[in-house]
Amino acid sequence: MRHRHYTGLIVLLLLATALAGCKPENRFVPPPPPEISVAPPLKQKVTPFMELTGNTAPYNIVDLVARVQGFLTAINYQDGSPAKKGDVLFQIDPSTYEAQVKQAEAQVASAKAQLVQSTAEFNRQETLLRQNVSAQNTYDMAKAKRDSDAANVENQEANLTIAQINLGYTKVAAPFDSVTTRHLISIGEVVGSSVNTKLATSVQLDPIYVTFNVSEQDVLKIRANLKDRRITLDDINKVPLEIGLMTEEGFPHKGHLNYVSPEIDPNTGTILMRGLFENPNRVLLPGFFVRVRLPLGLEGQESLLVPDQVVAEDQAGKYLLVVNKDDTVEQRRVTTGSLLPGNLRVIEKGLTADDRVVISTNGRAIPGRKVVPKATTIAQPATK
């Protein structure tokens, strides 16, 4: 029985081996190439620009001072409030100066009366001289008296004008539409006793300046882009500028170039430039640090654009992934330029208009591997 049992086991093992030999052989089947979205770079005219830093500065700033002596009798504004041109902000006691005006007016009237009398006497002596009734020296004395009285009238009128000007100085007014700083003198204090006393400061905030410096190298680059074209003052005022504050994204404030210094500072190797920006809501205050975007030329240049998120970078620099004619992914070294609205990046070197740029960024595009390119397009930036 035991011999028969072993024989059955051997038969079963032989059958199992035979059945195993009849199964098909297992082979590795590679997965199909991944489908990757590709698109040609967007081609459009772009004005190249540089990004700089600068500071805001007031369009006008004037210290309000007391030009005559007296007691300060009134302050007609709240510290930091806006004022219109001509608004009286400070009042100095005018009584002394009103009296001086009246005194000067009386002296003018007296001088005119003397002139009327001396003129009449001159006319009478002139008539008598023609009739050979009066002597020449009498005529000469009458003429001198008339001329002296006429000069005295002019002198007294000048004194009246000075008195009126001094009376006007008792009212310190806003020189332009502005914001007035806190007052530095209190009511009741004597001002203008020895020197012109500073009362406050008027600052004009709309429009507002932005000043910045451009290096000599960048100036030469701008000249190269102008192609030896000589720009006029009108051309300068047409150059657009954009600025953004430290907490703002992009460059939301639009203005234009207003001034370019005629010389380069030899100490810094830079040239001073200034922009002008409308500021109706006083968002920009003098002294702010700002980022400035300055165009490098007056005309746009044909450029290639790709979404900024597809530009990668390693230790060797920036690169793009492109799909060649064999549908193989390649790593292409590029030189990038400005970042434009719509998050589009200018590619200055390393890319052609016919290249197929990998747009998808899901990690399936690996240099050297085959892919199935799926054609798409890069969206045009929205126009404002």
C-alpha positions in Angstrom: 0.0 0.0 0.0 2.8 2.4 0.9 4.5 1.7 -2.5 1.3 2.4 -4.3 0.9 5.8 -2.4 4.3 7.0 -3.4 3.7 6.0 -7.0 0.5 8.2 -7.0 2.4 11.2 -5.7 5.1 10.9 -8.3 2.4 10.8 -11.1 0.8 13.9 -9.7 4.1 15.8 -9.6 4.8 14.9 -13.2 1.4 16.1 -14.3 1.8 19.4 -12.5 5.2 19.9 -14.2 3.8 19.2 -17.6 0.9 21.6 -17.1 3.3 24.4 -15.9 5.4 24.0 -19.0 2.3 24.7 -21.2 1.7 28.3 -19.7 2.8 31.3 -21.9 6.1 33.1 -21.0 5.7 36.5 -19.0 7.3 39.5 -20.8 7.6 43.3 -19.8 5.3 45.5 -21.9 6.4 49.2 -21.6 3.6 51.7 -21.0 2.5 53.9 -23.9 4.2 57.4 -24.3 2.4 60.0 -22.1 0.3 62.6 -23.8 1.8 66.1 -23.3 0.3 69.5 -24.2 2.6 71.5 -26.4 2.2 74.9 -28.0 4.4 77.2 -30.2 5.5 80.4 -28.4 3.3 83.4 -28.6 4.7 86.0 -31.1 3.9 89.6 -30.6 5.4 93.1 -30.5 6.8 93.9 -27.1 8.6 97.0 -25.8 11.5 95.8 -23.8 11.8 97.4 -20.4 14.0 97.5 -17.3 12.9 97.4 -13.6 14.4 100.0 -11.3 13.8 101.4 -7.9 13.0 105.0 -7.0 11.2 107.3 -4.5 8.2 109.5 -4.7 8.7 113.2 -4.3 6.2 116.1 -3.9 5.2 118.1 -7.0 5.5 121.3 -5.0 6.6 121.9 -1.4 6.7 125.3 0.3 7.4 126.4 3.9 4.8 128.9 5.1 6.6 131.7 6.9 5.6 134.9 8.7 7.1 137.8 6.7 5.9 140.6 9.0 6.0 140.9 12.8 3.0 140.6 14.9 0.8 138.4 17.1 -0.6 135.2 15.5 -4.4 135.7 15.9 -5.9 132.8 14.1 -5.2 129.4 12.6 -7.9 128.6 10.0 -7.2 124.9 9.2 -6.9 121.5 10.8 -3.5 120.0 10.7 -3.1 117.7 7.7 -6.3 118.9 6.0 -6.4 119.8 2.2 -6.4 123.5 1.2 -7.3 125.3 -2.0 -5.0 127.9 -3.5 -5.6 131.2 -1.8 -7.2 129.8 1.4 -6.1 131.9 4.4 -4.4 129.5 6.8 -2.8 131.9 9.3 -3.8 135.4 10.4 -1.3 137.8 12.0 -2.7 140.9 13.8 -3.2 143.4 11.0 -4.0 146.6 13.1 -0.5 148.1 12.9 -0.3 147.5 9.1 -3.8 148.8 8.5 -2.8 152.0 10.2 0.4 152.2 8.1 -1.7 151.9 5.0 -4.0 154.8 6.1 -0.9 156.9 6.9 0.5 156.2 3.5 -2.8 157.0 1.8 -2.9 160.3 3.6 0.7 161.1 2.5 -0.2 160.3 -1.1 -3.2 162.6 -0.9 -1.0 165.4 0.6 1.7 165.0 -2.1 -0.9 165.1 -4.9 -2.4 168.3 -3.4 1.1 169.9 -3.4 1.6 168.7 -7.0 -1.7 170.4 -8.1 -0.6 173.7 -6.5 3.0 173.6 -7.9 1.6 172.6 -11.3 -0.7 175.6 -11.3 2.1 177.9 -10.3 4.3 176.5 -13.0 1.7 177.0 -15.7 1.2 180.7 -14.5 4.9 181.4 -14.5 5.2 179.8 -18.0 2.5 182.2 -19.3 4.1 185.2 -17.6 7.5 184.3 -19.1 6.0 184.2 -22.6 4.6 187.7 -22.0 8.0 188.9 -20.7 6.3 189.7 -17.3 8.2 187.1 -15.2 11.9 186.5 -14.9 13.5 183.3 -16.1 14.7 182.3 -12.6 11.2 182.5 -11.2 10.0 180.2 -14.0 12.9 177.8 -13.3 12.0 177.6 -9.6 8.4 176.9 -10.4 9.3 174.1 -12.8 11.7 172.6 -10.2 9.0 172.7 -7.5 6.5 171.0 -9.8 8.9 168.3 -10.8 9.9 167.8 -7.1 6.2 167.5 -6.1 5.6 165.0 -8.9 8.5 162.9 -7.7 7.2 163.1 -4.2 3.8 161.7 -5.4 5.6 158.7 -6.9 7.5 158.2 -3.7 4.5 158.3 -1.5 2.6 156.0 -3.8 5.5 153.5 -3.6 5.3 153.8 0.2 1.6 153.1 0.0 2.2 150.0 -2.1 4.8 148.7 0.4 2.3 149.3 3.3 -0.4 147.4 1.4 2.0 144.5 0.7 2.9 144.3 4.4 -0.8 144.3 5.3 -1.3 141.5 2.8 1.5 139.5 4.5 -0.6 139.4 7.7 -2.7 136.7 5.9 -0.7 133.6 5.1 -2.5 131.7 2.3 -2.0 128.4 0.6 0.2 129.0 -2.5 -1.4 126.1 -4.4 -3.9 123.2 -3.9 -2.1 121.3 -1.2 -2.1 119.5 2.2 -0.8 121.6 5.1 1.3 120.0 7.8 0.8 120.5 11.5 1.2 124.1 12.7 4.5 124.9 14.5 3.3 128.2 16.2 0.4 128.7 18.5 -2.1 131.5 18.6 -0.9 134.4 20.7 2.8 134.0 19.9 4.8 136.7 18.3 6.1 135.8 14.8 8.5 137.5 12.5 10.3 139.4 15.2 13.8 138.7 14.0 13.7 136.2 11.2 10.9 134.8 9.0 9.1 132.4 11.4 8.2 129.0 9.9 4.5 128.3 10.5 3.9 125.1 8.6 4.5 123.5 5.2 2.3 123.1 2.2 2.8 120.0 0.1 1.2 119.4 -3.3 0.4 115.7 -3.7 -1.5 115.6 -7.0 0.3 115.1 -9.3 3.4 113.6 -7.7 7.0 113.0 -8.9 8.9 109.7 -8.9 12.7 110.1 -9.1 15.1 107.2 -10.0 18.6 106.7 -11.3 19.6 104.8 -14.4 23.1 103.4 -14.8 25.4 104.4 -17.6 25.3 100.9 -19.1 21.5 101.0 -19.2 21.6 104.5 -20.8 23.8 103.1 -23.6 21.3 100.2 -24.0 18.4 102.6 -24.4 20.4 104.6 -27.0 21.1 101.4 -28.9 17.4 100.6 -29.0 16.6 104.1 -30.2 19.0 103.4 -33.2 20.6 106.9 -33.0 17.3 108.6 -33.1 17.4 112.0 -31.3 14.5 112.3 -28.9 12.9 115.7 -28.2 11.2 117.0 -25.0 7.9 116.0 -26.5 9.2 112.5 -27.0 10.4 112.3 -23.4 6.9 113.3 -22.2 5.4 110.4 -24.2 7.6 107.7 -22.7 5.2 105.7 -20.4 6.3 104.8 -16.9 4.7 102.3 -14.5 5.3 102.0 -10.8 4.3 99.8 -7.9 4.6 100.0 -4.1 6.3 97.4 -2.0 2.9 95.8 -1.0 1.4 95.9 -4.5 1.5 93.3 -7.3 2.8 94.4 -10.6 2.9 98.1 -11.6 -0.7 99.5 -11.2 0.2 103.2 -11.3 0.6 104.7 -14.8 2.5 107.9 -15.6 5.1 109.3 -18.0 8.7 110.4 -18.1 9.0 114.1 -17.2 12.7 114.9 -16.9 16.1 113.5 -17.8 19.2 115.0 -16.4 21.6 116.4 -19.1 24.6 114.8 -17.4 25.8 111.7 -15.7 26.8 111.9 -12.1 30.6 111.0 -12.2 30.4 109.9 -8.5 27.7 107.2 -9.1 27.9 106.6 -12.8 24.1 107.2 -13.1 21.8 109.6 -14.7 18.8 111.1 -12.8 15.3 110.7 -14.3 11.9 111.8 -13.1 8.4 110.7 -13.8 5.0 112.4 -13.3 2.0 110.5 -12.0 -1.6 111.5 -11.3 -2.5 111.0 -7.7 -6.1 112.2 -7.1 -6.7 109.8 -4.2 -3.3 110.5 -2.5 -2.4 106.8 -2.6 1.2 107.9 -3.2 2.9 109.9 -0.5 6.3 111.7 -0.8 9.2 109.4 0.3 7.6 106.1 -0.7 10.0 103.4 -2.1 8.6 102.3 -5.4 9.5 99.8 -8.2 9.8 101.5 -11.6 9.3 100.0 -15.0 11.0 102.0 -17.7 10.8 101.0 -21.4 14.1 100.6 -23.3 12.8 102.1 -26.5 10.0 104.0 -28.1 8.9 101.2 -30.4 8.1 97.5 -29.8 10.1 94.6 -31.0 8.9 91.2 -32.2 9.3 88.8 -29.3 8.5 85.2 -28.3 6.5 84.7 -25.2 5.7 81.6 -23.1 3.9 81.2 -19.7 6.2 82.1 -16.9 5.4 78.9 -15.0 6.9 76.6 -17.7 10.3 78.3 -17.4 12.5 76.1 -15.1 15.8 76.7 -13.6 18.8 74.7 -12.3 22.4 75.4 -11.4 23.2 75.9 -15.1 20.5 78.5 -15.6 17.0 78.7 -17.0 15.6 76.3 -19.5 12.4 75.1 -21.3 11.2 71.7 -22.3 10.5 71.3 -26.0 9.4 68.4 -28.1 11.5 67.9 -31.3 10.4 66.6 -34.6 10.8 63.0 -33.4 8.4 63.6 -30.5 11.2 63.4 -28.0 11.5 65.8 -25.1 14.5 68.1 -25.1 15.9 70.5 -22.5 16.5 73.9 -24.2 18.6 76.6 -22.5 17.1 80.0 -22.8 17.7 83.7 -21.9 14.6 85.3 -20.4 13.4 88.8 -20.5 10.6 90.8 -19.0 7.5 89.5 -17.3 4.5 90.8 -19.1 0.8 91.1 -18.1 -0.9 87.7 -18.3 2.1 86.1 -16.6 3.9 85.8 -19.9 7.7 85.8 -20.0 9.8 87.1 -22.9 12.3 84.6 -24.3 15.2 86.6 -25.7 17.5 83.7 -26.8 17.3 79.9 -27.2 13.8 79.5 -28.8 12.4 79.8 -32.3 8.9 80.5 -33.4 8.5 76.9 -34.7 9.5 75.1 -31.4 6.8 73.1 -29.6 7.1 74.1 -25.9 5.8 71.7 -23.3 3.0 73.5 -21.5 1.8 70.8 -19.1 3.8 70.7 -15.9 2.7 67.3 -14.4 6.2 65.8 -14.4 5.6 63.3 -17.3 7.8 65.2 -19.8 11.3 63.8 -19.2 14.2 64.9 -21.4 15.2 62.1 -23.8 11.8 60.3 -23.7 9.1 59.9 -26.3 5.8 61.6 -25.8 2.5 62.0 -27.7 2.3 65.8 -28.3 -1.2 67.3 -27.9 -1.3 70.6 -29.8 -2.7 73.6 -27.9 -2.2 77.4 -27.9 -0.9 80.0 -25.5 -3.7 82.5 -24.5 -3.3 86.1 -25.6 -3.0 88.5 -22.6 -6.2 90.4 -21.9 -6.2 93.9 -23.2 -7.2 96.7 -20.9 
